[in-house]
Amino acid sequence: MAIWFVPWLGSLLLVSLWGPSAPASLLRRLGEHIQQFQESSALGLGLGLGAGALPKVGWLEQLLDPFNVSDGRSFLQRYWVNDQHWAGQDGPIFLHLGGEGCLGPGSVMKGHPAALAPAWGALVISLEHRFYGLSIPAGGLDMGQLRFLSSRHALADVVSARLALSRLFNVSSSSPWICFGGSYAGSLAAWARLKFPHLIFASVASSAPVRAVLDFSEYNDVVSRSLKSAAIGGSLECRAAVSAAFSEVERRLRAGGAAHAALRAELSACGSLSRAEDQAELLGALQALVGGAVQYDGQAGAPLSVRQLCGLLLGGEANRSRSTPYCGLRRAVQIVMRSLGQKCLSFSRAETVAQLRSTEPQVSGVGDRQWLYQTCTEFGFYVTCENPRCPFSQLPALPSQLDLCEQVFGLSPLSVAQAVAQTNTYYGGQTPGANQVLFVNGDTDPWHVLSVTQALGSSESALLIPSGSHCLDMAPERPSDSPSLRLGRQNIFQQIQTWLKLAKESQVKGED
């Protein structure tokens, strides 16, 4: 395997925030925006340490099809390295796995595992996921290529990278490798330990949705509950205001004519509202905006917290009589669009389909086509609102989301359902059976219901952080962090300490 390794001295690659704004895509853009904000802040802190402390970038030559020995095609996979704390070849290796997006140099500079590295003299490496960021194989993103994109392929990359990087850095065979990851990458971290326990000593899986699900209606159940949570600034009144705002949007959509024109202007919407499918996309995008405030509540770089959103929807005490929930929703749209650098809220179904059908890789971006392919062939994760308790409109429904798989990739709803079932069979869903894995979740995060939130045994432990949002434990520490988040991070530290002590004892026994 060929390896390229050079110091990183260029500018931070920022994700493009333009493109299709279907509901799922908007959520992912919010996540990418927050990740890039935090990574760029971390990098800025790291720049004061001198050139020797800068993260370094490297490239691994990986097999396109690691499951076919007769296929010699390859691609270059990017990784980042922070060796400023490394104690040498006997020190542990903290491997931060990338997920469905671009992975920047800040991924090895701040947040865990970087914050944990000094205590144990660890080498920190992050590995970008195949087909995302700059780790895209030559040949485009047609179906012939995308068949080499899956979690199983990504895990094969982890194995070959672990072996190649051990040789490159002359890592001792007794040095423990601990995987870290958040969200989908958190699932990969858990699955790496599950499938390759002889190579990965332990894993910290943050906000990891290990159970694939076709109809993810539970997402909005948590959103609804969190909007009522006083601990994060929610209330029963706020939850009711959200429903009222969406009812007003639906009323205007039904009215048509001048009401449509006013709605477009007031919501900074780009596109026509004459088609029913576009109306459903608009309602879905507004759902994603509210869901995003819950999912990323209280995180650095998040445009809106639950407390701020509720404040907008309810208005101040002085002007509450002149304020309506709909006006607050309008203001929330403006804040999020400005934060994401978008001039208007896009919701054209035809435009979304056209862009998802494009097989040309983006120079930078969030990989919408690639992630849609993975949801259609492995995970589902389609957020719906068909439960009467859901505070939003009941559009878009599951069939319209599954229709994207058919329109873009020619995959039937039945094949998607079968793929989701196969994923759970292969990995074990919410009872994966992996030992030495710590699952970390926040109870505000809608994704925690697909993760492991209670210990499954003495060595498959779980940590549920009260009022914690999506991957909050992985974010850089801040003075405003809650006591429960600080305690959660202490528990993660103690768990790693226990694992490394176990690794040391195993090493001593092996030497006897």
C-alpha angles and dihedrals in degrees: 000000000000117000130195118195126179136158114263111240103146131099122282112271107233122202118249108243096197125098138069115357102199111153096265091043092053091052091050091049090054089052093048091047092053093045093050092046091053094043093049090049090050091049091050089055090049095052091073091064097075132255093290091063096051117114114257126220125220138176128221122201103229130184113253089216109028090176095062114063092191092060108085098179114127144181136200117256119199125225136175128218134202109186099162093109099035113130093201139267094329094053122104123264119229108202114196110199121213123224137196098333149040116310116213134197091261087071089081098037108060140014118035132344088030093050090052096048100082093059093061104022092248129176109230119212129172122199122205116225117250114262093021134094108350094333094091117133118236115261103061133257104295121138092264089061099037092061084078091059115092141111089260091056089047091053090050087055090052090054096049092042091051091053095043095046091048088060094042094053095033091238115186115251088235094056110111119233114213119191124215129187143151131221110340088358087054088059089050090052091053092044092049089060091042096052101030108031091152090063104031113053097192142341140216108209113193120196088342115175096207093165112077113213133182099207108037097189089143088074092072092041088064092042089054092048093046093051086061095047112113090195091073098032100274129128143176087261091054092051089050091048091055090054091047092051092052092045088055092050090050091048090055092046090054092048093059124181114057091006089062092051092049091047092052092050096044095047094042087239121173113209142031125302095202095102121075091221091056091048089054091049091051092051089047092051090051089050090052090051092055092040090051091056088057097039094052098030115163097000125140108258096021110133094216137018123204089254092053093044092050090048090055094046095047099036126213122304091249097055103024091116090059095041127082131192089244091058089050091052089051090053091048090054091052092050094049095044091050091049092051093046093243122139095207143007108265119209108153108140092199091051091048092052092046092052093045090052092057110108095195112108115235116239087231131357147102099287099242095172093047095049093045087054091053092049090050094047103033122004119023100196092169108167112220136177104204095123111102089228091060109113094217138067114290089239136130096040129197096266092060091052093048088048088067090064089054097043095046104032106013091243117148124227089246092056090050091051091049091049091053091051091049091052091055091046092050098046101026099244112234092350100055094158096223118145126214092034123128114202112203122192141159119226092224091059112095090213094063090084089069094049135070110275101165127053112264093196143334093290100033100068134176135205122197113192114208112239090001120148132209113316090340092146089062094055121100113273117264133189088241093060112129122246090247091055091048090050090048092054090049089054091051089050092050092048092053089047089055092048094049091048088052090049091051092050091049090051092051091049090050091054094051 
